[in-house]
């Protein structure tokens, strides 16, 4: 699923590339529902801005997106990164996404193996 593969690629690139960030944001509807370990937010831009305020580098790897019976897509992923304070990390989890008829992301749920991973973004 190209748009969802682009999501991960552009997420990583958007830290240092303004055009990549614009392309990333364009993958989402403005009112997309973002769920981070159970915490719901509306819109993706606030999350990506907060993420890069706290992280200076990131790299994702992911498996093929699988279409589920309910119409959502799901993938397993892994990420490594470096936080602003200089600590390095590695995490794993799954993403669940739903697209509208125009191919835009209207729902993205990130479920990390570490249930406290997004506490700083609440």
N, C-alpha and C positions, 0 to 999 in steps of 0.2 A: 504494500500500500504506500505509494509514493509520498502523499501528503504527510503521512505519519512518520515515514523515514525522514522527510525534510524537517519535521518538527525537532527530532533529536539533533540532526546535523546543524540546523540553524540555531538551536539553543546553545550549542557549544561555541559556534562562531560569533554569536551576537555579543559576547563579552567585549570583543575588541573591534567589531565591524558594525557600524551604524546601519548599513544597508541590509546586512543579515538580520539585524534586530527588526527592521521594518518588515522584511519578508516573513520573519517568524510571527510577528503580531498579525500580519495579514492572513495567516493560516486559521486564525480564530475569529469567531463572531465577537463583537464588542461585549456582549452579555454572556459569553461562555461561562458555564459553571465549572469551577476548578475545585477539586476536592483533594486535599493533602492530608493523608492519614486521618480522614474523617472530618477535617475542618473545611467548611465550604466558603468559597470566595466567588465573587462575580467579576469576570474579566481577568485576562492573563497578564496584562501589562504591569500591574502592581506587583504580582508575584515575581516576574523576571527582574524588575528593578530592585526589589528587596533581596533577591537571590544574589545578584551581582554586587550589591552593597556589602555583602558578607563573604563573598568568594572571589578570588582573583584568577582562578583557572578551573576548568572542568572538562572532562571527556567522558562521553557516554558510549556504551556498546549495547546492542539490543538484538534480540532474536526476531525472526519474521513475525509480523503482525498477523494474528489469527482472527478471522471473522467468527463471532459467536452466534448462537441461535437467536439471541435477543437483538441482533443487529449491531452490537458494539464490537470493537476490535480490542485485542489484548496482546501484550507482549511482556516477556521477561527482560529486564535490563540490569546493567551494572554501571556504576559511575565511580570515577576517582576524581579527586579535586584537591585544591589547596585553598583553605580559608584565608580571610584577610589577616588573621592573627598569625599566619604562617604554618598552621597545622595542616597535615595532609590527611585525607580520609578516603575510604572506599565503602560503597553502599550497594545494596541490591534491592530489587523489588519488582513490582509489576505496574504497568500503566494500562488503564482502560479508557478507551476513547469512543466518542460517538460523533458522527459527521452529519451535517444537514444535507439537503438535496443539492446545494451548491458546492459541496465538498469542503465546507469550512468546519472546523472543530467547534462543536457546541458543548461538549462535555469532555473533561479530562480528569481522571482520577489517578492519583499517584499513591500506591500502597507500598511503603517501604518495609523491609524486614524489621527495622528498628522503629517501633511505634512512636518514639519520642523525637524522631528526626526533624520535625518541622516546628518544634516548640518555639523557637526564636522568631518564627514568622506569623505567630498567632496575633 
